[in-house]
């Protein structure tokens, strides 16, 4: 995670969230195929969202190396969500093909499946919209959340760098070479 030899609490929390994220993502994909979300899954999804929010707040004091990694994770997630929207608009996903398989495998790494589940619940309960509209709206919401996170972590990393922290840890301006 960070570039130092010692693990910080933010590094450990990030690793735990990644494990929770992967489990939740695979579960969301499985339940999303048949749109049969259970109460247990919704509880898991709320725990995932709470973990994401806690991690967002906790990473305010994260090191520049960890923030760089998290920033590019959200950038990749935003690019994947934009790619899914573009592929759907261009009708590139009709049958099971290489683009679909690659997109599904990448979606496990990003919050796309979890956010699609949340938008499915909101769209079904509030408006009763058709499935394609819910899916497009879900991808749009995922893109919005990913872009917000990317901008947030870009700002945090820039702030860490202006504090004098490099990718290799904080720089102490009081140390210098003595001749």
LINZIKA-V640606 format. One record per residue. N is the residue number from 1. PHI is phi as a letter, one per 30 degrees, with the letter a starting at -180 (none if undefined). Layout:
BEGIN
N;PHI  N;PHI
END
This chain:
BEGIN
1;none  2;d  3;d  4;d  5;d  6;c  7;d  8;c  9;d  10;d  11;d  12;d  13;d  14;d  15;d  16;d  17;d  18;d  19;d  20;d  21;d  22;d  23;d  24;d  25;d  26;d  27;d  28;d  29;d  30;d  31;d  32;d  33;d  34;c  35;h  36;b  37;d  38;c  39;d  40;e  41;d  42;d  43;d  44;d  45;d  46;d  47;d  48;d  49;d  50;d  51;d  52;d  53;d  54;d  55;d  56;e  57;d  58;d  59;d  60;e  61;c  62;d  63;d  64;d  65;d  66;d  67;d  68;d  69;d  70;d  71;e  72;d  73;d  74;d  75;d  76;d  77;d  78;d  79;d  80;d  81;d  82;d  83;d  84;d  85;d  86;d  87;d  88;d  89;d  90;d  91;h  92;d  93;c  94;c  95;b  96;d  97;b  98;d  99;d  100;d  101;d  102;d  103;d  104;d  105;d  106;d  107;d  108;d  109;d  110;c  111;d  112;d  113;d  114;d  115;d  116;d  117;d  118;d  119;d  120;d  121;d  122;d  123;d  124;d  125;d  126;c  127;b  128;i  129;d  130;d  131;d  132;d  133;d  134;d  135;d  136;d  137;d  138;d  139;d  140;d  141;d  142;d  143;d  144;d  145;d  146;d  147;d  148;d  149;d  150;d  151;d  152;d  153;d  154;d  155;d  156;d  157;d  158;d  159;d  160;d  161;d  162;d  163;d  164;j  165;c  166;c  167;d  168;c  169;j  170;d  171;c  172;c  173;d  174;d  175;c  176;a  177;d  178;c  179;c
END
